[in-house]
Each structure stands twice: as C-alpha cells, then as structure tokens.
Amino acid sequence: MIMSKEPYHELINLGLGKRYAELLKATGVASVPELAERHPENLHLCLVVTNEEKKLVRKLPTLSKVAAWVEQARNSLTA
C-alpha cells in the first residue's frame, strides 16, 4: 500500500490500482472526495473518451465497476 499525502494516492489506497488511478486523474478526478461527487454514468463516459485519447489502460472498467468505485469513495468519507 502506498502511503502518501498526495490525493492521487488516496485512489490507489482505496483499491483502484495504479493504472485506473492514473486514468481517473487524467479525467480530472485526483482524490477520493472528487470521486465521491461523480455520477457513475458520466464518469464512465469520461473514462472511455480519455482512454481513447491517451491509451492509459488496455481494459476499461465497466459501468458497474465505476459505480462501485463511486460508492466506495462515498462510504469511505462517511466512515
């Protein structure tokens, strides 16, 4: 586990993995609070478009996976 005060590393610590955290950061989501505020459908579309442009991951997360990330981020803020 990467322990850092950088918000970007919070995403990795949440269990998303480095590549997906990089993809999220490229879409403008660089912290858990930012992820918690997103709508899964909109975020998924942004991930698809960003990855088409930047080729950061080989396998895109599914909409259900993105929804789970958002829910996990929301839960981590209320815990």
PyMOL Python script that loads the backbone (N, CA, C, O; Angstrom):
from pymol import cmd

cmd.read_pdbstr("""\
ATOM      1  N   MET A   1       0.841  -1.180   0.000  1.00  0.00           N
ATOM      2  CA  MET A   1       0.000   0.000   0.000  1.00  0.00           C
ATOM      3  C   MET A   1       0.885   1.241   0.000  1.00  0.00           C
ATOM      4  O   MET A   1       1.856   1.321   0.752  1.00  0.00           O
ATOM      5  N   ILE A   2       0.549   2.187  -0.831  1.00  0.00           N
ATOM      6  CA  ILE A   2       1.290   3.438  -0.907  1.00  0.00           C
ATOM      7  C   ILE A   2       0.694   4.405   0.102  1.00  0.00           C
ATOM      8  O   ILE A   2      -0.496   4.715   0.047  1.00  0.00           O
ATOM      9  N   MET A   3       1.509   4.875   1.008  1.00  0.00           N
ATOM     10  CA  MET A   3       1.041   5.853   1.984  1.00  0.00           C
ATOM     11  C   MET A   3       1.626   7.209   1.594  1.00  0.00           C
ATOM     12  O   MET A   3       2.844   7.389   1.588  1.00  0.00           O
ATOM     13  N   SER A   4       0.775   8.131   1.279  1.00  0.00           N
ATOM     14  CA  SER A   4       1.206   9.444   0.830  1.00  0.00           C
ATOM     15  C   SER A   4       0.133  10.458   1.148  1.00  0.00           C
ATOM     16  O   SER A   4      -1.039  10.113   1.296  1.00  0.00           O
ATOM     17  N   LYS A   5       0.535  11.699   1.250  1.00  0.00           N
ATOM     18  CA  LYS A   5      -0.435  12.765   1.467  1.00  0.00           C
ATOM     19  C   LYS A   5      -0.989  13.286   0.151  1.00  0.00           C
ATOM     20  O   LYS A   5      -1.885  14.131   0.152  1.00  0.00           O
ATOM     21  N   GLU A   6      -0.474  12.799  -0.969  1.00  0.00           N
ATOM     22  CA  GLU A   6      -0.972  13.221  -2.270  1.00  0.00           C
ATOM     23  C   GLU A   6      -2.367  12.644  -2.484  1.00  0.00           C
ATOM     24  O   GLU A   6      -2.562  11.441  -2.313  1.00  0.00           O
ATOM     25  N   PRO A   7      -3.343  13.475  -2.856  1.00  0.00           N
ATOM     26  CA  PRO A   7      -4.707  12.969  -3.067  1.00  0.00           C
ATOM     27  C   PRO A   7      -4.780  11.840  -4.086  1.00  0.00           C
ATOM     28  O   PRO A   7      -5.596  10.930  -3.941  1.00  0.00           O
ATOM     29  N   TYR A   8      -3.941  11.890  -5.111  1.00  0.00           N
ATOM     30  CA  TYR A   8      -3.919  10.857  -6.143  1.00  0.00           C
ATOM     31  C   TYR A   8      -3.681   9.473  -5.532  1.00  0.00           C
ATOM     32  O   TYR A   8      -4.274   8.486  -5.967  1.00  0.00           O
ATOM     33  N   HIS A   9      -2.815   9.411  -4.526  1.00  0.00           N
ATOM     34  CA  HIS A   9      -2.508   8.129  -3.896  1.00  0.00           C
ATOM     35  C   HIS A   9      -3.663   7.614  -3.052  1.00  0.00           C
ATOM     36  O   HIS A   9      -3.727   6.420  -2.760  1.00  0.00           O
ATOM     37  N   GLU A  10      -4.578   8.493  -2.654  1.00  0.00           N
ATOM     38  CA  GLU A  10      -5.780   8.049  -1.945  1.00  0.00           C
ATOM     39  C   GLU A  10      -6.574   7.091  -2.822  1.00  0.00           C
ATOM     40  O   GLU A  10      -7.152   6.128  -2.318  1.00  0.00           O
ATOM     41  N   LEU A  11      -6.610   7.339  -4.115  1.00  0.00           N
ATOM     42  CA  LEU A  11      -7.340   6.470  -5.038  1.00  0.00           C
ATOM     43  C   LEU A  11      -6.708   5.086  -5.083  1.00  0.00           C
ATOM     44  O   LEU A  11      -7.416   4.079  -5.110  1.00  0.00           O
ATOM     45  N   ILE A  12      -5.394   5.030  -5.090  1.00  0.00           N
ATOM     46  CA  ILE A  12      -4.700   3.747  -5.084  1.00  0.00           C
ATOM     47  C   ILE A  12      -4.974   3.032  -3.768  1.00  0.00           C
ATOM     48  O   ILE A  12      -5.240   1.830  -3.758  1.00  0.00           O
ATOM     49  N   ASN A  13      -4.911   3.763  -2.658  1.00  0.00           N
ATOM     50  CA  ASN A  13      -5.164   3.172  -1.351  1.00  0.00           C
ATOM     51  C   ASN A  13      -6.599   2.688  -1.215  1.00  0.00           C
ATOM     52  O   ASN A  13      -6.877   1.798  -0.411  1.00  0.00           O
ATOM     53  N   LEU A  14      -7.510   3.260  -1.985  1.00  0.00           N
ATOM     54  CA  LEU A  14      -8.904   2.829  -1.977  1.00  0.00           C
ATOM     55  C   LEU A  14      -9.051   1.472  -2.667  1.00  0.00           C
ATOM     56  O   LEU A  14     -10.086   0.816  -2.549  1.00  0.00           O
ATOM     57  N   GLY A  15      -8.011   1.060  -3.383  1.00  0.00           N
ATOM     58  CA  GLY A  15      -8.012  -0.254  -4.010  1.00  0.00           C
ATOM     59  C   GLY A  15      -8.248  -0.237  -5.508  1.00  0.00           C
ATOM     60  O   GLY A  15      -8.528  -1.280  -6.099  1.00  0.00           O
ATOM     61  N   LEU A  16      -8.142   0.918  -6.129  1.00  0.00           N
ATOM     62  CA  LEU A  16      -8.408   1.006  -7.558  1.00  0.00           C
ATOM     63  C   LEU A  16      -7.266   0.490  -8.420  1.00  0.00           C
ATOM     64  O   LEU A  16      -7.499   0.056  -9.548  1.00  0.00           O
ATOM     65  N   GLY A  17      -6.079   0.527  -7.932  1.00  0.00           N
ATOM     66  CA  GLY A  17      -4.923   0.147  -8.735  1.00  0.00           C
ATOM     67  C   GLY A  17      -4.319   1.369  -9.405  1.00  0.00           C
ATOM     68  O   GLY A  17      -5.007   2.351  -9.683  1.00  0.00           O
ATOM     69  N   LYS A  18      -3.025   1.288  -9.656  1.00  0.00           N
ATOM     70  CA  LYS A  18      -2.294   2.448 -10.179  1.00  0.00           C
ATOM     71  C   LYS A  18      -2.787   2.887 -11.555  1.00  0.00           C
ATOM     72  O   LYS A  18      -2.970   4.083 -11.784  1.00  0.00           O
ATOM     73  N   ARG A  19      -3.003   1.962 -12.460  1.00  0.00           N
ATOM     74  CA  ARG A  19      -3.409   2.337 -13.826  1.00  0.00           C
ATOM     75  C   ARG A  19      -4.778   3.013 -13.839  1.00  0.00           C
ATOM     76  O   ARG A  19      -4.968   4.031 -14.506  1.00  0.00           O
ATOM     77  N   TYR A  20      -5.733   2.440 -13.098  1.00  0.00           N
ATOM     78  CA  TYR A  20      -7.056   3.058 -13.055  1.00  0.00           C
ATOM     79  C   TYR A  20      -6.999   4.403 -12.338  1.00  0.00           C
ATOM     80  O   TYR A  20      -7.718   5.330 -12.712  1.00  0.00           O
ATOM     81  N   ALA A  21      -6.159   4.523 -11.318  1.00  0.00           N
ATOM     82  CA  ALA A  21      -5.998   5.808 -10.638  1.00  0.00           C
ATOM     83  C   ALA A  21      -5.422   6.847 -11.605  1.00  0.00           C
ATOM     84  O   ALA A  21      -5.824   8.010 -11.582  1.00  0.00           O
ATOM     85  N   GLU A  22      -4.486   6.426 -12.450  1.00  0.00           N
ATOM     86  CA  GLU A  22      -3.921   7.335 -13.454  1.00  0.00           C
ATOM     87  C   GLU A  22      -4.986   7.760 -14.456  1.00  0.00           C
ATOM     88  O   GLU A  22      -5.038   8.921 -14.860  1.00  0.00           O
ATOM     89  N   LEU A  23      -5.832   6.821 -14.855  1.00  0.00           N
ATOM     90  CA  LEU A  23      -6.912   7.140 -15.788  1.00  0.00           C
ATOM     91  C   LEU A  23      -7.895   8.120 -15.150  1.00  0.00           C
ATOM     92  O   LEU A  23      -8.323   9.079 -15.792  1.00  0.00           O
ATOM     93  N   LEU A  24      -8.249   7.882 -13.901  1.00  0.00           N
ATOM     94  CA  LEU A  24      -9.142   8.810 -13.202  1.00  0.00           C
ATOM     95  C   LEU A  24      -8.517  10.198 -13.107  1.00  0.00           C
ATOM     96  O   LEU A  24      -9.184  11.207 -13.333  1.00  0.00           O
ATOM     97  N   LYS A  25      -7.237  10.235 -12.772  1.00  0.00           N
ATOM     98  CA  LYS A  25      -6.548  11.523 -12.667  1.00  0.00           C
ATOM     99  C   LYS A  25      -6.568  12.257 -14.005  1.00  0.00           C
ATOM    100  O   LYS A  25      -6.725  13.477 -14.044  1.00  0.00           O
ATOM    101  N   ALA A  26      -6.411  11.520 -15.090  1.00  0.00           N
ATOM    102  CA  ALA A  26      -6.429  12.126 -16.426  1.00  0.00           C
ATOM    103  C   ALA A  26      -7.800  12.703 -16.770  1.00  0.00           C
ATOM    104  O   ALA A  26      -7.900  13.595 -17.612  1.00  0.00           O
ATOM    105  N   THR A  27      -8.855  12.202 -16.129  1.00  0.00           N
ATOM    106  CA  THR A  27     -10.201  12.742 -16.357  1.00  0.00           C
ATOM    107  C   THR A  27     -10.525  13.883 -15.404  1.00  0.00           C
ATOM    108  O   THR A  27     -11.600  14.477 -15.482  1.00  0.00           O
ATOM    109  N   GLY A  28      -9.590  14.190 -14.499  1.00  0.00           N
ATOM    110  CA  GLY A  28      -9.811  15.280 -13.557  1.00  0.00           C
ATOM    111  C   GLY A  28     -10.221  14.836 -12.170  1.00  0.00           C
ATOM    112  O   GLY A  28     -10.549  15.668 -11.324  1.00  0.00           O
ATOM    113  N   VAL A  29     -10.209  13.534 -11.925  1.00  0.00           N
ATOM    114  CA  VAL A  29     -10.545  13.001 -10.601  1.00  0.00           C
ATOM    115  C   VAL A  29      -9.241  12.586  -9.941  1.00  0.00           C
ATOM    116  O   VAL A  29      -8.663  11.556 -10.288  1.00  0.00           O
ATOM    117  N   ALA A  30      -8.772  13.394  -8.978  1.00  0.00           N
ATOM    118  CA  ALA A  30      -7.471  13.135  -8.378  1.00  0.00           C
ATOM    119  C   ALA A  30      -7.543  12.822  -6.892  1.00  0.00           C
ATOM    120  O   ALA A  30      -6.508  12.690  -6.239  1.00  0.00           O
ATOM    121  N   SER A  31      -8.757  12.702  -6.342  1.00  0.00           N
ATOM    122  CA  SER A  31      -8.874  12.409  -4.916  1.00  0.00           C
ATOM    123  C   SER A  31     -10.159  11.641  -4.645  1.00  0.00           C
ATOM    124  O   SER A  31     -11.063  11.597  -5.480  1.00  0.00           O
ATOM    125  N   VAL A  32     -10.223  11.042  -3.472  1.00  0.00           N
ATOM    126  CA  VAL A  32     -11.420  10.300  -3.073  1.00  0.00           C
ATOM    127  C   VAL A  32     -12.636  11.221  -2.986  1.00  0.00           C
ATOM    128  O   VAL A  32     -13.699  10.847  -3.482  1.00  0.00           O
ATOM    129  N   PRO A  33     -12.532  12.417  -2.376  1.00  0.00           N
ATOM    130  CA  PRO A  33     -13.706  13.302  -2.358  1.00  0.00           C
ATOM    131  C   PRO A  33     -14.204  13.672  -3.758  1.00  0.00           C
ATOM    132  O   PRO A  33     -15.411  13.772  -3.978  1.00  0.00           O
ATOM    133  N   GLU A  34     -13.288  13.874  -4.698  1.00  0.00           N
ATOM    134  CA  GLU A  34     -13.699  14.174  -6.074  1.00  0.00           C
ATOM    135  C   GLU A  34     -14.410  12.983  -6.699  1.00  0.00           C
ATOM    136  O   GLU A  34     -15.397  13.157  -7.414  1.00  0.00           O
ATOM    137  N   LEU A  35     -13.922  11.779  -6.440  1.00  0.00           N
ATOM    138  CA  LEU A  35     -14.560  10.570  -6.958  1.00  0.00           C
ATOM    139  C   LEU A  35     -15.955  10.408  -6.365  1.00  0.00           C
ATOM    140  O   LEU A  35     -16.889  10.022  -7.068  1.00  0.00           O
ATOM    141  N   ALA A  36     -16.097  10.697  -5.091  1.00  0.00           N
ATOM    142  CA  ALA A  36     -17.386  10.543  -4.406  1.00  0.00           C
ATOM    143  C   ALA A  36     -18.456  11.473  -4.971  1.00  0.00           C
ATOM    144  O   ALA A  36     -19.646  11.173  -4.874  1.00  0.00           O
ATOM    145  N   GLU A  37     -18.053  12.582  -5.552  1.00  0.00           N
ATOM    146  CA  GLU A  37     -19.002  13.561  -6.089  1.00  0.00           C
ATOM    147  C   GLU A  37     -19.462  13.234  -7.511  1.00  0.00           C
ATOM    148  O   GLU A  37     -20.398  13.856  -8.012  1.00  0.00           O
ATOM    149  N   ARG A  38     -18.825  12.284  -8.153  1.00  0.00           N
ATOM    150  CA  ARG A  38     -19.125  11.997  -9.557  1.00  0.00           C
ATOM    151  C   ARG A  38     -20.359  11.119  -9.724  1.00  0.00           C
ATOM    152  O   ARG A  38     -20.721  10.343  -8.840  1.00  0.00           O
ATOM    153  N   HIS A  39     -20.991  11.266 -10.881  1.00  0.00           N
ATOM    154  CA  HIS A  39     -22.091  10.392 -11.287  1.00  0.00           C
ATOM    155  C   HIS A  39     -21.463   9.268 -12.106  1.00  0.00           C
ATOM    156  O   HIS A  39     -20.757   9.542 -13.076  1.00  0.00           O
ATOM    157  N   PRO A  40     -21.702   8.012 -11.740  1.00  0.00           N
ATOM    158  CA  PRO A  40     -21.023   6.899 -12.412  1.00  0.00           C
ATOM    159  C   PRO A  40     -21.165   6.888 -13.931  1.00  0.00           C
ATOM    160  O   PRO A  40     -20.192   6.621 -14.636  1.00  0.00           O
ATOM    161  N   GLU A  41     -22.348   7.172 -14.443  1.00  0.00           N
ATOM    162  CA  GLU A  41     -22.547   7.131 -15.896  1.00  0.00           C
ATOM    163  C   GLU A  41     -21.695   8.175 -16.603  1.00  0.00           C
ATOM    164  O   GLU A  41     -21.057   7.885 -17.615  1.00  0.00           O
ATOM    165  N   ASN A  42     -21.686   9.386 -16.067  1.00  0.00           N
ATOM    166  CA  ASN A  42     -20.886  10.460 -16.665  1.00  0.00           C
ATOM    167  C   ASN A  42     -19.393  10.166 -16.556  1.00  0.00           C
ATOM    168  O   ASN A  42     -18.631  10.384 -17.498  1.00  0.00           O
ATOM    169  N   LEU A  43     -18.994   9.671 -15.395  1.00  0.00           N
ATOM    170  CA  LEU A  43     -17.583   9.359 -15.189  1.00  0.00           C
ATOM    171  C   LEU A  43     -17.137   8.242 -16.128  1.00  0.00           C
ATOM    172  O   LEU A  43     -16.048   8.307 -16.698  1.00  0.00           O
ATOM    173  N   HIS A  44     -17.964   7.230 -16.291  1.00  0.00           N
ATOM    174  CA  HIS A  44     -17.612   6.123 -17.186  1.00  0.00           C
ATOM    175  C   HIS A  44     -17.394   6.636 -18.609  1.00  0.00           C
ATOM    176  O   HIS A  44     -16.432   6.247 -19.272  1.00  0.00           O
ATOM    177  N   LEU A  45     -18.275   7.496 -19.069  1.00  0.00           N
ATOM    178  CA  LEU A  45     -18.122   8.073 -20.403  1.00  0.00           C
ATOM    179  C   LEU A  45     -16.817   8.860 -20.507  1.00  0.00           C
ATOM    180  O   LEU A  45     -16.107   8.751 -21.507  1.00  0.00           O
ATOM    181  N   CYS A  46     -16.500   9.643 -19.493  1.00  0.00           N
ATOM    182  CA  CYS A  46     -15.238  10.398 -19.483  1.00  0.00           C
ATOM    183  C   CYS A  46     -14.035   9.462 -19.525  1.00  0.00           C
ATOM    184  O   CYS A  46     -13.050   9.744 -20.206  1.00  0.00           O
ATOM    185  N   LEU A  47     -14.114   8.350 -18.800  1.00  0.00           N
ATOM    186  CA  LEU A  47     -13.021   7.382 -18.799  1.00  0.00           C
ATOM    187  C   LEU A  47     -12.819   6.784 -20.183  1.00  0.00           C
ATOM    188  O   LEU A  47     -11.686   6.618 -20.636  1.00  0.00           O
ATOM    189  N   VAL A  48     -13.914   6.463 -20.850  1.00  0.00           N
ATOM    190  CA  VAL A  48     -13.836   5.897 -22.200  1.00  0.00           C
ATOM    191  C   VAL A  48     -13.182   6.890 -23.158  1.00  0.00           C
ATOM    192  O   VAL A  48     -12.259   6.536 -23.892  1.00  0.00           O
ATOM    193  N   VAL A  49     -13.659   8.123 -23.147  1.00  0.00           N
ATOM    194  CA  VAL A  49     -13.133   9.150 -24.054  1.00  0.00           C
ATOM    195  C   VAL A  49     -11.659   9.433 -23.759  1.00  0.00           C
ATOM    196  O   VAL A  49     -10.841   9.508 -24.675  1.00  0.00           O
ATOM    197  N   THR A  50     -11.330   9.589 -22.490  1.00  0.00           N
ATOM    198  CA  THR A  50      -9.945   9.877 -22.110  1.00  0.00           C
ATOM    199  C   THR A  50      -9.018   8.742 -22.513  1.00  0.00           C
ATOM    200  O   THR A  50      -7.915   8.978 -23.005  1.00  0.00           O
ATOM    201  N   ASN A  51      -9.465   7.517 -22.304  1.00  0.00           N
ATOM    202  CA  ASN A  51      -8.611   6.385 -22.655  1.00  0.00           C
ATOM    203  C   ASN A  51      -8.444   6.244 -24.165  1.00  0.00           C
ATOM    204  O   ASN A  51      -7.390   5.812 -24.631  1.00  0.00           O
ATOM    205  N   GLU A  52      -9.465   6.600 -24.927  1.00  0.00           N
ATOM    206  CA  GLU A  52      -9.322   6.583 -26.390  1.00  0.00           C
ATOM    207  C   GLU A  52      -8.233   7.551 -26.832  1.00  0.00           C
ATOM    208  O   GLU A  52      -7.491   7.279 -27.776  1.00  0.00           O
ATOM    209  N   GLU A  53      -8.142   8.683 -26.141  1.00  0.00           N
ATOM    210  CA  GLU A  53      -7.147   9.700 -26.489  1.00  0.00           C
ATOM    211  C   GLU A  53      -5.753   9.357 -25.970  1.00  0.00           C
ATOM    212  O   GLU A  53      -4.762   9.532 -26.679  1.00  0.00           O
ATOM    213  N   LYS A  54      -5.679   8.867 -24.726  1.00  0.00           N
ATOM    214  CA  LYS A  54      -4.381   8.716 -24.062  1.00  0.00           C
ATOM    215  C   LYS A  54      -3.878   7.288 -23.942  1.00  0.00           C
ATOM    216  O   LYS A  54      -2.710   7.070 -23.622  1.00  0.00           O
ATOM    217  N   LYS A  55      -4.737   6.317 -24.193  1.00  0.00           N
ATOM    218  CA  LYS A  55      -4.341   4.894 -24.146  1.00  0.00           C
ATOM    219  C   LYS A  55      -3.636   4.537 -22.832  1.00  0.00           C
ATOM    220  O   LYS A  55      -2.517   4.025 -22.843  1.00  0.00           O
ATOM    221  N   LEU A  56      -4.291   4.806 -21.712  1.00  0.00           N
ATOM    222  CA  LEU A  56      -3.688   4.555 -20.404  1.00  0.00           C
ATOM    223  C   LEU A  56      -3.908   3.136 -19.891  1.00  0.00           C
ATOM    224  O   LEU A  56      -3.069   2.606 -19.163  1.00  0.00           O
ATOM    225  N   VAL A  57      -5.019   2.521 -20.261  1.00  0.00           N
ATOM    226  CA  VAL A  57      -5.291   1.147 -19.824  1.00  0.00           C
ATOM    227  C   VAL A  57      -5.713   0.307 -21.024  1.00  0.00           C
ATOM    228  O   VAL A  57      -6.267   0.821 -21.996  1.00  0.00           O
ATOM    229  N   ARG A  58      -5.444  -0.985 -20.939  1.00  0.00           N
ATOM    230  CA  ARG A  58      -5.865  -1.877 -22.021  1.00  0.00           C
ATOM    231  C   ARG A  58      -7.320  -2.290 -21.864  1.00  0.00           C
ATOM    232  O   ARG A  58      -8.033  -2.462 -22.853  1.00  0.00           O
ATOM    233  N   LYS A  59      -7.759  -2.450 -20.620  1.00  0.00           N
ATOM    234  CA  LYS A  59      -9.131  -2.876 -20.363  1.00  0.00           C
ATOM    235  C   LYS A  59      -9.833  -1.813 -19.526  1.00  0.00           C
ATOM    236  O   LYS A  59      -9.449  -1.544 -18.388  1.00  0.00           O
ATOM    237  N   LEU A  60     -10.848  -1.225 -20.099  1.00  0.00           N
ATOM    238  CA  LEU A  60     -11.608  -0.199 -19.386  1.00  0.00           C
ATOM    239  C   LEU A  60     -12.477  -0.828 -18.305  1.00  0.00           C
ATOM    240  O   LEU A  60     -12.946  -1.955 -18.462  1.00  0.00           O
ATOM    241  N   PRO A  61     -12.692  -0.104 -17.208  1.00  0.00           N
ATOM    242  CA  PRO A  61     -13.607  -0.610 -16.191  1.00  0.00           C
ATOM    243  C   PRO A  61     -15.040  -0.555 -16.717  1.00  0.00           C
ATOM    244  O   PRO A  61     -15.385   0.318 -17.513  1.00  0.00           O
ATOM    245  N   THR A  62     -15.861  -1.486 -16.270  1.00  0.00           N
ATOM    246  CA  THR A  62     -17.270  -1.487 -16.652  1.00  0.00           C
ATOM    247  C   THR A  62     -18.002  -0.386 -15.900  1.00  0.00           C
ATOM    248  O   THR A  62     -17.493   0.154 -14.918  1.00  0.00           O
ATOM    249  N   LEU A  63     -19.185  -0.062 -16.364  1.00  0.00           N
ATOM    250  CA  LEU A  63     -20.006   0.923 -15.665  1.00  0.00           C
ATOM    251  C   LEU A  63     -20.285   0.460 -14.243  1.00  0.00           C
ATOM    252  O   LEU A  63     -20.261   1.274 -13.319  1.00  0.00           O
ATOM    253  N   SER A  64     -20.547  -0.818 -14.047  1.00  0.00           N
ATOM    254  CA  SER A  64     -20.819  -1.307 -12.690  1.00  0.00           C
ATOM    255  C   SER A  64     -19.589  -1.181 -11.798  1.00  0.00           C
ATOM    256  O   SER A  64     -19.721  -0.935 -10.599  1.00  0.00           O
ATOM    257  N   LYS A  65     -18.399  -1.346 -12.364  1.00  0.00           N
ATOM    258  CA  LYS A  65     -17.161  -1.178 -11.598  1.00  0.00           C
ATOM    259  C   LYS A  65     -16.979   0.285 -11.203  1.00  0.00           C
ATOM    260  O   LYS A  65     -16.602   0.581 -10.070  1.00  0.00           O
ATOM    261  N   VAL A  66     -17.243   1.191 -12.126  1.00  0.00           N
ATOM    262  CA  VAL A  66     -17.131   2.625 -11.836  1.00  0.00           C
ATOM    263  C   VAL A  66     -18.145   3.014 -10.757  1.00  0.00           C
ATOM    264  O   VAL A  66     -17.823   3.779  -9.848  1.00  0.00           O
ATOM    265  N   ALA A  67     -19.355   2.494 -10.857  1.00  0.00           N
ATOM    266  CA  ALA A  67     -20.375   2.772  -9.843  1.00  0.00           C
ATOM    267  C   ALA A  67     -19.923   2.264  -8.477  1.00  0.00           C
ATOM    268  O   ALA A  67     -20.160   2.920  -7.462  1.00  0.00           O
ATOM    269  N   ALA A  68     -19.277   1.110  -8.444  1.00  0.00           N
ATOM    270  CA  ALA A  68     -18.765   0.567  -7.182  1.00  0.00           C
ATOM    271  C   ALA A  68     -17.665   1.457  -6.614  1.00  0.00           C
ATOM    272  O   ALA A  68     -17.598   1.655  -5.401  1.00  0.00           O
ATOM    273  N   TRP A  69     -16.798   1.997  -7.477  1.00  0.00           N
ATOM    274  CA  TRP A  69     -15.752   2.915  -7.013  1.00  0.00           C
ATOM    275  C   TRP A  69     -16.359   4.153  -6.374  1.00  0.00           C
ATOM    276  O   TRP A  69     -15.933   4.586  -5.304  1.00  0.00           O
ATOM    277  N   VAL A  70     -17.358   4.718  -7.042  1.00  0.00           N
ATOM    278  CA  VAL A  70     -18.002   5.930  -6.529  1.00  0.00           C
ATOM    279  C   VAL A  70     -18.646   5.631  -5.177  1.00  0.00           C
ATOM    280  O   VAL A  70     -18.512   6.413  -4.236  1.00  0.00           O
ATOM    281  N   GLU A  71     -19.335   4.514  -5.081  1.00  0.00           N
ATOM    282  CA  GLU A  71     -19.975   4.130  -3.821  1.00  0.00           C
ATOM    283  C   GLU A  71     -18.935   3.898  -2.729  1.00  0.00           C
ATOM    284  O   GLU A  71     -19.129   4.312  -1.586  1.00  0.00           O
ATOM    285  N   GLN A  72     -17.851   3.248  -3.073  1.00  0.00           N
ATOM    286  CA  GLN A  72     -16.776   3.004  -2.114  1.00  0.00           C
ATOM    287  C   GLN A  72     -16.176   4.326  -1.635  1.00  0.00           C
ATOM    288  O   GLN A  72     -15.887   4.486  -0.449  1.00  0.00           O
ATOM    289  N   ALA A  73     -15.991   5.259  -2.544  1.00  0.00           N
ATOM    290  CA  ALA A  73     -15.456   6.575  -2.169  1.00  0.00           C
ATOM    291  C   ALA A  73     -16.421   7.294  -1.233  1.00  0.00           C
ATOM    292  O   ALA A  73     -16.001   7.882  -0.237  1.00  0.00           O
ATOM    293  N   ARG A  74     -17.703   7.249  -1.548  1.00  0.00           N
ATOM    294  CA  ARG A  74     -18.707   7.890  -0.689  1.00  0.00           C
ATOM    295  C   ARG A  74     -18.714   7.260   0.697  1.00  0.00           C
ATOM    296  O   ARG A  74     -18.768   7.963   1.706  1.00  0.00           O
ATOM    297  N   ASN A  75     -18.658   5.934   0.741  1.00  0.00           N
ATOM    298  CA  ASN A  75     -18.659   5.233   2.027  1.00  0.00           C
ATOM    299  C   ASN A  75     -17.414   5.545   2.844  1.00  0.00           C
ATOM    300  O   ASN A  75     -17.486   5.642   4.069  1.00  0.00           O
ATOM    301  N   SER A  76     -16.278   5.701   2.182  1.00  0.00           N
ATOM    302  CA  SER A  76     -15.040   5.981   2.911  1.00  0.00           C
ATOM    303  C   SER A  76     -15.058   7.365   3.547  1.00  0.00           C
ATOM    304  O   SER A  76     -14.380   7.604   4.547  1.00  0.00           O
ATOM    305  N   LEU A  77     -15.828   8.269   2.971  1.00  0.00           N
ATOM    306  CA  LEU A  77     -15.911   9.625   3.521  1.00  0.00           C
ATOM    307  C   LEU A  77     -16.870   9.711   4.701  1.00  0.00           C
ATOM    308  O   LEU A  77     -16.759  10.612   5.532  1.00  0.00           O
ATOM    309  N   THR A  78     -17.806   8.781   4.773  1.00  0.00           N
ATOM    310  CA  THR A  78     -18.776   8.811   5.869  1.00  0.00           C
ATOM    311  C   THR A  78     -18.403   7.861   6.997  1.00  0.00           C
ATOM    312  O   THR A  78     -19.054   7.843   8.041  1.00  0.00           O
ATOM    313  N   ALA A  79     -17.352   7.072   6.787  1.00  0.00           N
ATOM    314  CA  ALA A  79     -16.951   6.085   7.808  1.00  0.00           C
ATOM    315  C   ALA A  79     -16.210   6.738   8.951  1.00  0.00           C
ATOM    316  O   ALA A  79     -15.802   6.056   9.891  1.00  0.00           O
TER     317      ALA A  79
END
""", "prot")
cmd.dss("prot")
cmd.show_as("cartoon", "prot")
cmd.util.cbc("prot")
cmd.orient("prot")
